[in-house]
Structure formats: structure tokens, C-alpha cells
Amino acid sequence: MDKKTEEFYTRLRKELNSTSTWPSEYLYKFIVPTDIKKVEEVENAFDNMGAVIKTKQSKTGKYTSLSVNVMMESPEMVVEKYIDLSNIEGIISL
């Protein structure tokens, strides 16, 4: 992981610690190229977690946005999930 990414996750952890009481509901937002396998990879990452997942294709159909509302135990778990999903080719975390 590069230094810039590491600094981002450090700031995110601090912000989540100071703005929420844990466990807490967290809203992830991702954009992936429209490919059923990529969409399923994101959905599967939240399998058995009670997540509410909404998907929406872009007007051109090239991209799919995913909103994932899920209860997380700690800021560390939130960051770990971002890191786990970062290996999906073309994913953008918002």
C-alpha cells in the first residue's frame, strides 16, 4: 500500500472514531465497470453480514454503482473491508 493510501486510511479511522459510536451502521459506495463478476465480488464481500445493497447502472451502462449499508463493529473493520475490496480491478471507492 502506498503512503498516500495509508495516510487516507489513517485519517478515515480517526474520523470514524470521533464521529460515531461503535458498532455502527456504515454506508459504503463503490463504482465498478459493469461486469456481473465484479458486481458479484462486491456483493459477496458483504455476504452474511446483513448488508442492504443497492445497485444502479450508469446511463451508458458502462459502470455500476453499489451502495452498501451494513453494521460494522469498528473503524478498523470498515478500513479492512475497503482494503479487501481494493483488489477488484477497476473499483472506485467513494
All heavy atoms as an XYZ file, in Angstrom:
761
protein
N       0.858     -1.174      0.000
C       0.000      0.000      0.000
C       0.904      1.237      0.000
O       1.850      1.320      0.772
C      -0.887     -0.030      1.250
C      -1.828      1.112      1.339
S      -2.870      1.138      2.829
C      -3.205     -0.544      3.209
N       0.578      2.191     -0.866
C       1.426      3.381     -0.925
C       1.142      4.337      0.244
O       0.144      4.209      0.940
C       1.301      4.092     -2.286
C      -0.074      4.687     -2.542
O      -0.754      5.077     -1.570
O      -0.463      4.781     -3.710
N       2.061      5.261      0.448
C       1.995      6.178      1.599
C       0.720      7.024      1.586
O       0.085      7.210      2.615
C       3.237      7.068      1.596
C       3.384      7.913      2.843
C       4.746      8.574      2.872
C       4.913      9.550      3.986
N       4.737      9.017      5.314
N       0.314      7.489      0.412
C      -0.883      8.319      0.297
C      -2.129      7.531      0.716
O      -2.979      8.040      1.444
C      -1.007      8.803     -1.154
C      -2.016      9.885     -1.366
C      -1.959     10.399     -2.793
C      -2.983     11.476     -3.024
N      -2.997     11.929     -4.395
N      -2.225      6.286      0.275
C      -3.357      5.434      0.628
C      -3.356      5.144      2.123
O      -4.403      5.190      2.776
C      -3.295      4.110     -0.176
O      -3.241      4.428     -1.568
C      -4.497      3.242      0.084
N      -2.189      4.862      2.662
C      -2.056      4.587      4.093
C      -2.504      5.798      4.923
O      -3.220      5.653      5.917
C      -0.600      4.245      4.401
C      -0.424      3.303      5.557
C       0.996      2.791      5.651
O       1.428      2.064      4.735
O       1.658      3.145      6.653
N      -2.096      7.000      4.498
C      -2.495      8.222      5.200
C      -4.006      8.421      5.135
O      -4.624      8.842      6.117
C      -1.782      9.435      4.592
C      -0.307      9.489      4.949
C       0.450     10.566      4.183
O      -0.148     11.268      3.337
O       1.667     10.697      4.425
N      -4.611      8.105      3.979
C      -6.064      8.223      3.833
C      -6.767      7.321      4.846
O      -7.683      7.754      5.546
C      -6.500      7.865      2.405
C      -7.987      7.695      2.288
C      -8.825      8.802      2.232
C      -8.552      6.429      2.267
C     -10.201      8.649      2.150
C      -9.927      6.271      2.187
C     -10.756      7.375      2.123
N      -6.339      6.066      4.940
C      -6.978      5.126      5.867
C      -6.759      5.530      7.325
O      -7.646      5.355      8.158
C      -6.502      3.693      5.616
C      -7.065      3.102      4.338
C      -6.245      2.466      3.421
C      -8.421      3.184      4.040
C      -6.761      1.926      2.252
C      -8.938      2.659      2.870
C      -8.106      2.024      1.982
O      -8.623      1.494      0.827
N      -5.604      6.094      7.640
C      -5.336      6.565      8.999
C      -6.300      7.698      9.356
O      -6.890      7.713     10.438
C      -3.870      7.033      9.132
O      -3.023      5.920      8.836
C      -3.576      7.551     10.522
N      -6.470      8.647      8.417
C      -7.417      9.759      8.643
C      -8.846      9.238      8.774
O      -9.609      9.706      9.623
C      -7.353     10.762      7.489
C      -6.226     11.760      7.595
C      -6.380     12.953      6.666
N      -6.836     12.641      5.326
C      -6.056     12.292      4.303
N      -4.760     12.179      4.471
N      -6.570     12.049      3.113
N      -9.222      8.278      7.923
C     -10.569      7.719      7.975
C     -10.834      7.059      9.328
O     -11.887      7.290      9.928
C     -10.768      6.707      6.834
C     -12.125      6.005      6.790
C     -13.261      7.019      6.606
C     -12.164      4.973      5.663
N      -9.876      6.272      9.822
C     -10.034      5.629     11.133
C     -10.279      6.670     12.224
O     -11.177      6.521     13.051
C      -8.773      4.838     11.501
C      -8.715      3.461     10.963
C      -7.502      2.716     11.533
N      -7.143      1.634     10.666
C      -6.206      1.679      9.725
N      -5.501      2.766      9.528
N      -5.950      0.638      8.970
N      -9.457      7.726     12.237
C      -9.587      8.777     13.253
C     -10.951      9.447     13.164
O     -11.612      9.685     14.175
C      -8.484      9.821     13.086
C      -7.144      9.360     13.580
C      -6.085     10.434     13.387
C      -4.718      9.929     13.780
N      -3.665     10.892     13.454
N     -11.366      9.766     11.935
C     -12.648     10.434     11.737
C     -13.802      9.542     12.200
O     -14.716     10.001     12.888
C     -12.818     10.793     10.261
C     -14.003     11.708     10.009
C     -14.089     12.160      8.564
O     -13.053     12.525      7.981
O     -15.204     12.129      8.032
N     -13.768      8.270     11.841
C     -14.829      7.344     12.244
C     -14.868      7.179     13.754
O     -15.945      7.100     14.352
C     -14.641      5.985     11.563
C     -14.879      5.960     10.060
C     -14.492      4.604      9.478
C     -16.320      6.296      9.707
N     -13.706      7.145     14.388
C     -13.643      7.032     15.850
C     -14.272      8.229     16.537
O     -14.928      8.093     17.562
C     -12.189      6.880     16.320
C     -11.802      5.438     16.511
O     -12.590      4.632     16.986
N     -10.593      5.112     16.118
N     -14.069      9.408     15.957
C     -14.548     10.622     16.621
C     -15.991     10.979     16.271
O     -16.611     11.746     16.991
C     -13.625     11.796     16.297
O     -13.689     12.103     14.928
N     -16.530     10.427     15.190
C     -17.876     10.839     14.766
C     -18.949      9.788     14.989
O     -20.128     10.078     14.832
C     -17.891     11.217     13.269
O     -17.493     10.073     12.494
C     -17.001     12.406     12.982
N     -18.570      8.570     15.363
C     -19.563      7.505     15.523
C     -19.304      6.705     16.778
O     -18.187      6.623     17.264
C     -19.518      6.546     14.317
O     -19.770      7.239     13.123
N     -20.369      6.090     17.292
C     -20.276      5.158     18.401
C     -20.315      3.767     17.785
O     -21.184      3.485     16.960
C     -21.472      5.329     19.369
O     -21.528      6.706     19.755
C     -21.333      4.458     20.576
N     -19.384      2.918     18.171
C     -19.275      1.589     17.538
C     -19.789      0.506     18.454
O     -19.639      0.621     19.646
C     -17.826      1.356     17.127
C     -17.445      2.371     16.114
C     -16.874      3.582     16.341
C     -17.698      2.319     14.710
N     -16.749      4.269     15.167
C     -17.231      3.522     14.151
C     -18.261      1.367     13.862
C     -17.330      3.785     12.791
C     -18.351      1.629     12.512
C     -17.892      2.827     11.993
N     -20.436     -0.556     17.879
C     -20.717     -0.788     16.461
C     -21.681      0.252     15.899
O     -22.487      0.818     16.627
C     -21.312     -2.193     16.414
C     -21.687     -2.541     17.801
C     -20.948     -1.642     18.732
N     -21.572      0.454     14.585
C     -22.363      1.481     13.921
C     -22.675      1.067     12.489
O     -21.959      0.271     11.887
C     -21.581      2.793     13.918
O     -22.351      3.837     13.393
N     -23.759      1.639     11.958
C     -24.097      1.400     10.563
C     -23.170      2.256      9.699
O     -22.897      3.403     10.018
C     -25.550      1.809     10.315
C     -26.241      0.946      9.288
C     -27.734      1.176      9.294
O     -28.189      2.078      8.566
O     -28.437      0.455     10.026
N     -22.686      1.674      8.608
C     -21.775      2.391      7.719
C     -22.254      2.230      6.280
O     -22.718      1.161      5.896
C     -20.345      1.857      7.864
C     -19.337      2.675      7.093
C     -18.885      3.896      7.584
C     -18.876      2.250      5.850
C     -17.976      4.666      6.872
C     -17.967      3.013      5.132
C     -17.525      4.221      5.647
O     -16.636      4.982      4.929
N     -22.146      3.304      5.498
C     -22.555      3.276      4.099
C     -21.326      3.320      3.211
O     -20.611      4.320      3.175
C     -23.480      4.458      3.777
C     -23.938      4.574      2.324
C     -24.775      3.359      1.909
C     -24.736      5.848      2.117
N     -21.075      2.216      2.536
C     -20.006      2.146      1.537
C     -20.597      2.521      0.193
O     -21.741      2.162     -0.113
C     -19.479      0.710      1.398
C     -18.677      0.190      2.545
C     -19.282     -0.518      3.578
C     -17.302      0.360      2.585
C     -18.540     -1.039      4.625
C     -16.547     -0.155      3.632
C     -17.177     -0.851      4.642
O     -16.441     -1.368      5.670
N     -19.816      3.209     -0.636
C     -20.229      3.495     -2.010
C     -19.075      3.132     -2.939
O     -17.943      3.549     -2.712
C     -20.607      4.959     -2.176
C     -21.885      5.314     -1.448
C     -22.334      6.718     -1.770
C     -23.673      6.958     -1.112
N     -24.536      7.774     -1.918
N     -19.414      2.356     -3.953
C     -18.408      1.908     -4.914
C     -18.935      2.095     -6.326
O     -20.144      2.077     -6.553
C     -18.105      0.405     -4.742
C     -17.647      0.021     -3.370
C     -18.517     -0.591     -2.484
C     -16.343      0.260     -2.959
C     -18.104     -0.961     -1.214
C     -15.918     -0.101     -1.692
C     -16.803     -0.717     -0.823
N     -18.007      2.230     -7.258
C     -18.338      2.202     -8.683
C     -17.420      1.157     -9.295
O     -16.211      1.149     -9.039
C     -18.113      3.572     -9.350
C     -19.061      4.611     -8.757
C     -18.312      3.468    -10.869
C     -18.819      6.022     -9.234
N     -18.017      0.247    -10.084
C     -17.231     -0.768    -10.792
C     -17.652     -0.771    -12.255
O     -18.782     -0.403    -12.580
C     -17.425     -2.188    -10.199
C     -16.885     -2.278     -8.791
C     -18.868     -2.634    -10.251
N     -16.744     -1.191    -13.143
C     -17.158     -1.369    -14.530
C     -18.299     -2.387    -14.554
O     -18.291     -3.342    -13.784
C     -15.907     -1.934    -15.210
C     -14.773     -1.485    -14.339
C     -15.328     -1.474    -12.953
N     -19.299     -2.169    -15.396
C     -20.440     -3.071    -15.429
C     -19.986     -4.432    -15.950
O     -19.710     -4.607    -17.131
C     -21.581     -2.496    -16.293
O     -22.018     -1.276    -15.681
C     -22.763     -3.449    -16.352
N     -19.856     -5.342    -15.019
C     -19.434     -6.713    -15.280
C     -20.028     -7.521    -14.131
O     -19.719     -7.250    -12.963
C     -17.904     -6.776    -15.282
C     -17.349     -8.193    -15.366
O     -18.096     -9.167    -15.088
O     -16.158     -8.335    -15.693
N     -20.870     -8.471    -14.449
C     -21.587     -9.225    -13.417
C     -20.630     -9.816    -12.381
O     -20.932     -9.838    -11.193
C     -22.506    -10.302    -14.043
C     -23.503    -10.829    -13.011
C     -21.733    -11.430    -14.654
C     -24.609     -9.883    -12.690
N     -19.443    -10.249    -12.820
C     -18.474    -10.837    -11.877
C     -17.968     -9.804    -10.877
O     -17.819    -10.102     -9.701
C     -17.300    -11.459    -12.634
C     -17.674    -12.733    -13.346
C     -16.490    -13.336    -14.050
C     -16.939    -14.580    -14.810
N     -15.869    -15.133    -15.626
N     -17.704     -8.577    -11.345
C     -17.206     -7.523    -10.445
C     -18.289     -7.110     -9.444
O     -18.020     -6.914     -8.267
C     -16.716     -6.329    -11.242
C     -15.444     -6.616    -12.037
C     -14.949     -5.391    -12.739
C     -13.892     -5.639    -13.759
N     -12.770     -6.416    -13.363
N     -19.520     -6.985     -9.932
C     -20.642     -6.637     -9.052
C     -20.815     -7.733     -7.998
O     -20.973     -7.449     -6.806
C     -21.938     -6.414     -9.862
C     -23.132     -6.233     -8.942
C     -21.786     -5.205    -10.788
N     -20.749     -8.994     -8.436
C     -20.894    -10.114     -7.501
C     -19.759    -10.158     -6.482
O     -19.988    -10.505     -5.328
C     -20.958    -11.443     -8.263
C     -22.296    -11.678     -8.920
C     -22.337    -12.966     -9.743
O     -21.289    -13.633     -9.908
O     -23.439    -13.286    -10.226
N     -18.544     -9.799     -6.899
C     -17.416     -9.777     -5.959
C     -17.697     -8.815     -4.811
O     -17.429     -9.128     -3.650
C     -16.126     -9.358     -6.661
C     -15.392    -10.475     -7.347
C     -14.047    -10.009     -7.877
O     -13.097     -9.911     -7.074
O     -13.967     -9.740     -9.085
N     -18.220     -7.635     -5.146
C     -18.544     -6.657     -4.102
C     -19.661     -7.207     -3.225
O     -19.568     -7.194     -1.990
C     -18.946     -5.289     -4.705
C     -19.398     -4.339     -3.607
C     -17.791     -4.687     -5.493
N     -20.727     -7.711     -3.844
C     -21.853     -8.249     -3.071
C     -21.412     -9.403     -2.173
O     -21.797     -9.462     -1.005
C     -22.970     -8.708     -4.022
C     -23.653     -7.565     -4.733
C     -24.665     -7.997     -5.782
O     -24.617     -9.157     -6.246
O     -25.499     -7.157     -6.147
N     -20.569    -10.294     -2.701
C     -20.104    -11.446     -1.923
C     -19.235    -11.047     -0.738
O     -19.208    -11.734      0.280
C     -19.353    -12.432     -2.817
C     -20.276    -13.131     -3.801
O     -21.493    -13.165     -3.625
N     -19.697    -13.688     -4.848
N     -18.538     -9.925     -0.863
C     -17.689     -9.453      0.237
C     -18.523     -9.095      1.474
O     -18.013     -9.091      2.593
C     -16.865     -8.251     -0.204
N     -19.800     -8.819      1.264
C     -20.688     -8.447      2.370
C     -21.696     -9.552      2.686
O     -22.645     -9.347      3.434
C     -21.418     -7.136      2.042
C     -20.497     -5.962      1.973
C     -19.974     -5.545      0.755
C     -20.119     -5.285      3.119
C     -19.111     -4.466      0.677
C     -19.241     -4.206      3.052
C     -18.750     -3.798      1.841
N     -21.477    -10.740      2.112
C     -22.365    -11.878      2.325
C     -22.435    -12.233      3.810
O     -21.436    -12.174      4.520
C     -21.836    -13.074      1.516
C     -22.924    -14.079      1.214
O     -24.108    -13.699      1.231
O     -22.586    -15.243      0.951
N     -23.616    -12.580      4.268
C     -23.860    -12.979      5.662
C     -23.546    -11.888      6.683
O     -23.237    -12.187      7.830
C     -23.063    -14.256      6.009
C     -23.492    -15.435      5.176
O     -24.679    -15.638      4.933
N     -22.533    -16.206      4.709
N     -23.597    -10.625      6.244
C     -23.358     -9.520      7.171
C     -24.630     -8.683      7.382
O     -24.601     -7.672      8.062
C     -22.238     -8.618      6.643
C     -20.871     -9.281      6.649
S     -19.568     -8.194      6.013
C     -19.454     -6.979      7.341
N     -25.729     -9.105      6.757
C     -26.980     -8.361      6.879
C     -26.962     -7.042      6.126
O     -27.699     -6.119      6.451
N     -26.127     -6.948      5.112
C     -25.989     -5.706      4.348
C     -27.177     -5.478      3.424
O     -27.731     -6.420      2.862
C     -24.712     -5.739      3.518
N     -27.554     -4.215      3.270
C     -28.552     -3.813      2.283
C     -27.767     -3.209      1.120
O     -27.077     -2.206      1.284
C     -29.542     -2.782      2.869
C     -30.519     -2.315      1.803
C     -30.279     -3.374      4.067
N     -27.864     -3.852     -0.048
C     -27.071     -3.442     -1.199
C     -27.988     -2.970     -2.319
O     -28.912     -3.673     -2.714
C     -26.192     -4.606     -1.704
C     -25.272     -5.092     -0.576
C     -25.386     -4.181     -2.927
C     -24.484     -6.346     -0.905
N     -27.706     -1.753     -2.791
C     -28.464     -1.197     -3.915
C     -27.496     -0.997     -5.070
O     -26.393     -0.475     -4.882
C     -29.099      0.132     -3.538
C     -30.152      0.012     -2.466
C     -30.729      1.352     -2.091
C     -31.715      1.185     -0.959
N     -32.065      2.443     -0.330
N     -27.913     -1.415     -6.269
C     -27.075     -1.228     -7.449
C     -27.814     -0.379     -8.469
O     -29.035     -0.398     -8.537
C     -26.688     -2.573     -8.111
O     -27.887     -3.235     -8.512
C     -25.907     -3.454     -7.163
N     -27.037      0.364     -9.235
C     -27.619      1.206    -10.278
C     -26.599      1.364    -11.397
O     -25.446      1.699    -11.143
C     -27.978      2.574     -9.703
C     -28.654      3.495    -10.694
C     -28.978      4.834    -10.065
C     -29.579      5.752    -11.099
N     -29.786      7.094    -10.578
N     -27.051      1.099    -12.638
C     -26.156      1.268    -13.780
C     -26.132      2.717    -14.226
O     -27.115      3.441    -14.090
C     -26.622      0.398    -14.956
C     -26.089     -0.999    -14.894
C     -26.263     -1.731    -16.219
O     -26.628     -1.143    -17.228
N     -26.001     -3.021    -16.203
N     -24.980      3.122    -14.771
C     -24.855      4.468    -15.323
C     -25.716      4.563    -16.581
O     -26.160      3.553    -17.127
C     -23.398      4.773    -15.656
O     -22.938      3.895    -16.671
N     -25.959      5.782    -17.049
C     -26.779      5.985    -18.247
C     -26.255      5.215    -19.446
O     -27.019      4.675    -20.233
C     -26.860      7.475    -18.594
C     -27.716      8.262    -17.643
C     -27.777      9.733    -18.036
C     -28.571     10.508    -17.012
N     -28.515     11.948    -17.272
N     -24.938      5.181    -19.599
C     -24.337      4.486    -20.742
C     -24.228      2.984    -20.514
O     -23.967      2.236    -21.453
C     -22.918      5.033    -21.024
O     -22.103      4.790    -19.870
C     -22.950      6.510    -21.364
N     -24.397      2.546    -19.258
C     -24.300      1.129    -18.943
C     -22.878      0.641    -18.742
O     -22.651     -0.541    -18.512
N     -21.907      1.551    -18.817
C     -20.501      1.150    -18.669
C     -20.125      0.864    -17.219
O     -19.220      0.089    -16.948
C     -19.568      2.252    -19.183
C     -19.492      2.361    -20.681
C     -18.467      3.429    -21.042
C     -18.266      3.502    -22.534
N     -17.281      4.535    -22.889
N     -20.812      1.531    -16.296
C     -20.468      1.416    -14.877
C     -21.697      1.081    -14.044
O     -22.811      1.411    -14.411
C     -19.844      2.713    -14.355
C     -18.563      3.052    -15.058
C     -18.554      3.929    -16.133
C     -17.368      2.474    -14.671
C     -17.379      4.224    -16.811
C     -16.184      2.761    -15.334
C     -16.199      3.634    -16.405
O     -15.036      3.919    -17.066
N     -21.441      0.452    -12.905
C     -22.497      0.152    -11.943
C     -22.068      0.717    -10.601
O     -20.933      0.495    -10.160
C     -22.715     -1.376    -11.821
O     -23.117     -1.882    -13.093
C     -23.789     -1.701    -10.798
N     -22.975      1.464     -9.966
C     -22.675      1.962     -8.621
C     -23.348      1.031     -7.615
O     -24.433      0.503     -7.869
C     -23.164      3.399     -8.450
O     -24.561      3.449     -8.463
N     -22.672      0.831     -6.506
C     -23.199     -0.005     -5.438
C     -23.170      0.781     -4.142
O     -22.138      1.348     -3.781
C     -22.358     -1.270     -5.253
C     -22.377     -2.264     -6.403
C     -21.126     -2.125     -7.226
C     -22.502     -3.675     -5.879
N     -24.301      0.834     -3.460
C     -24.385      1.421     -2.125
C     -24.628      0.269     -1.167
O     -25.580     -0.498     -1.337
C     -25.548      2.412     -2.036
O     -25.326      3.493     -2.906
N     -23.765      0.150     -0.179
C     -23.834     -0.967      0.758
C     -23.987     -0.410      2.169
O     -23.083      0.226      2.694
C     -22.555     -1.843      0.683
C     -22.676     -3.031      1.616
C     -22.276     -2.282     -0.750
N     -25.149     -0.639      2.757
C     -25.419     -0.184      4.113
C     -25.288     -1.399      5.030
O     -26.025     -2.374      4.863
C     -26.829      0.405      4.176
C     -26.957      1.451      5.241
O     -26.175      1.482      6.187
N     -27.944      2.300      5.098
N     -24.344     -1.337      5.968
C     -24.064     -2.515      6.789
C     -23.600     -2.108      8.188
O     -22.967     -1.070      8.364
C     -23.004     -3.418      6.084
C     -21.683     -2.691      5.935
C     -22.837     -4.745      6.775
N     -23.931     -2.930      9.173
C     -23.489     -2.703     10.546
C     -22.043     -3.200     10.668
O     -21.738     -4.344     10.334
C     -24.383     -3.485     11.525
C     -24.106     -3.202     12.967
S     -24.414     -1.510     13.470
C     -26.193     -1.453     13.516
N     -21.164     -2.308     11.125
C     -19.751     -2.661     11.290
C     -19.382     -2.521     12.764
O     -19.907     -1.654     13.460
C     -18.870     -1.754     10.423
C     -19.125     -1.898      8.923
S     -18.899     -3.561      8.259
C     -17.121     -3.610      8.114
N     -18.448     -3.369     13.198
C     -18.064     -3.406     14.612
C     -17.147     -2.264     15.029
O     -17.182     -1.817     16.170
C     -17.381     -4.737     14.939
C     -18.313     -5.934     14.880
C     -19.429     -5.861     15.912
O     -19.159     -5.498     17.066
O     -20.577     -6.162     15.543
N     -16.274     -1.811     14.085
C     -15.270     -0.814     14.461
C     -14.745     -0.108     13.212
O     -14.894     -0.608     12.096
C     -14.103     -1.504     15.159
O     -13.415     -2.334     14.228
N     -14.103      1.049     13.391
C     -13.472      1.729     12.259
C     -12.437      0.828     11.571
O     -12.291      0.863     10.361
C     -12.800      2.944     12.895
C     -13.617      3.222     14.106
C     -14.032      1.862     14.612
N     -11.752      0.010     12.357
C     -10.746     -0.893     11.787
C     -11.401     -1.867     10.796
O     -10.856     -2.144      9.727
C     -10.026     -1.663     12.904
C      -8.826     -2.432     12.439
C      -7.773     -1.574     11.749
O      -7.453     -0.477     12.228
O      -7.274     -2.013     10.702
N     -12.585     -2.384     11.149
C     -13.297     -3.306     10.244
C     -13.731     -2.590      8.967
O     -13.708     -3.176      7.889
C     -14.499     -3.929     10.942
C     -14.120     -5.006     11.946
S     -15.575     -5.802     12.669
C     -16.200     -6.704     11.253
N     -14.133     -1.322      9.087
C     -14.524     -0.530      7.916
C     -13.337     -0.419      6.957
O     -13.459     -0.690      5.757
C     -15.017      0.884      8.331
C     -15.193      1.782      7.116
C     -16.318      0.785      9.121
N     -12.191     -0.059      7.496
C     -10.983      0.109      6.682
C     -10.550     -1.226      6.077
O     -10.195     -1.298      4.899
C      -9.846      0.746      7.515
C      -8.527      0.694      6.774
C     -10.212      2.183      7.870
N     -10.601     -2.307      6.864
C     -10.221     -3.633      6.345
C     -11.069     -4.020      5.141
O     -10.561     -4.597      4.179
C     -10.354     -4.689      7.443
C      -9.231     -4.666      8.449
C      -9.435     -5.651      9.592
O     -10.235     -6.599      9.451
O      -8.788     -5.461     10.637
N     -12.350     -3.696      5.182
C     -13.241     -4.038      4.062
C     -12.844     -3.244      2.819
O     -12.820     -3.788      1.716
C     -14.707     -3.777      4.457
C     -15.721     -4.334      3.504
C     -15.640     -5.835      3.333
C     -16.193     -6.588      4.508
N     -16.188     -8.055      4.275
N     -12.529     -1.964      2.988
C     -12.051     -1.166      1.844
C     -10.789     -1.790      1.242
O     -10.662     -1.902      0.028
C     -11.727      0.273      2.274
C     -12.897      1.215      2.285
C     -13.269      1.869      3.451
C     -13.623      1.486      1.121
C     -14.332      2.760      3.472
C     -14.686      2.375      1.130
C     -15.039      3.002      2.303
O     -16.092      3.890      2.320
N      -9.865     -2.192      2.104
C      -8.609     -2.783      1.633
C      -8.885     -4.102      0.913
O      -8.332     -4.360     -0.159
C      -7.612     -2.952      2.802
C      -7.182     -1.574      3.307
C      -6.414     -3.783      2.370
C      -6.414     -1.587      4.614
N      -9.759     -4.940      1.482
C     -10.114     -6.217      0.838
C     -10.661     -5.997     -0.570
O     -10.329     -6.722     -1.491
C     -11.177     -6.967      1.648
C     -10.639     -7.543      2.948
O      -9.397     -7.576      3.122
O     -11.460     -7.955      3.783
N     -11.525     -4.996     -0.705
C     -12.184     -4.760     -1.993
C     -11.295     -4.026     -2.988
O     -11.584     -4.024     -4.187
C     -13.489     -3.992     -1.786
C     -14.577     -4.798     -1.080
C     -15.731     -3.908     -0.676
C     -15.067     -5.933     -1.952
N     -10.223     -3.415     -2.522
C      -9.368     -2.632     -3.416
C      -8.680     -3.488     -4.480
O      -8.166     -2.965     -5.463
C      -8.325     -1.850     -2.621
O      -7.393     -2.730     -2.023
N      -8.690     -4.822     -4.306
C      -8.062     -5.686     -5.309
C      -8.983     -6.000     -6.492
O      -8.565     -6.666     -7.432
C      -7.528     -6.977     -4.669
C      -8.635     -7.846     -4.098
O      -9.815     -7.649     -4.348
N      -8.249     -8.818     -3.295
N     -10.230     -5.531     -6.457
C     -11.140     -5.728     -7.584
C     -10.738     -4.737     -8.680
O     -10.710     -3.521     -8.457
C     -12.620     -5.515     -7.170
C     -13.027     -6.550     -6.122
C     -13.534     -5.588     -8.393
C     -14.405     -6.303     -5.519
N     -10.436     -5.261     -9.851
C      -9.951     -4.423    -10.947
C     -10.989     -3.380    -11.339
O     -12.151     -3.697    -11.573
C      -9.619     -5.300    -12.156
C      -8.914     -4.537    -13.262
C      -8.606     -5.407    -14.462
O      -8.441     -6.637    -14.274
O      -8.546     -4.870    -15.562
N     -10.567     -2.117    -11.364
C     -11.431     -1.026    -11.809
C     -12.346     -0.442    -10.757
O     -13.106      0.483    -11.038
N     -12.307     -0.967     -9.506
C     -13.216     -0.461     -8.477
C     -12.787      0.933     -8.032
O     -11.597      1.252     -7.943
C     -13.289     -1.416     -7.258
C     -14.474     -1.028     -6.358
C     -11.981     -1.429     -6.498
C     -14.822     -2.073     -5.316
N     -13.778      1.777     -7.776
C     -13.548      3.119     -7.240
C     -14.365      3.207     -5.953
O     -15.566      2.927     -5.943
C     -14.024      4.211     -8.226
C     -13.239      4.119     -9.542
C     -13.874      5.593     -7.599
C     -13.811      4.979    -10.649
N     -13.695      3.560     -4.869
C     -14.366      3.734     -3.574
C     -14.679      5.214     -3.413
O     -13.817      6.052     -3.599
C     -13.456      3.277     -2.433
O     -13.123      1.926     -2.587
N     -15.911      5.504     -3.043
C     -16.314      6.897     -2.845
C     -16.509      7.188     -1.373
O     -16.766      6.343     -0.592
C     -17.615      7.193     -3.601
C     -17.590      6.904     -5.099
C     -18.967      7.097     -5.689
C     -16.603      7.816     -5.789
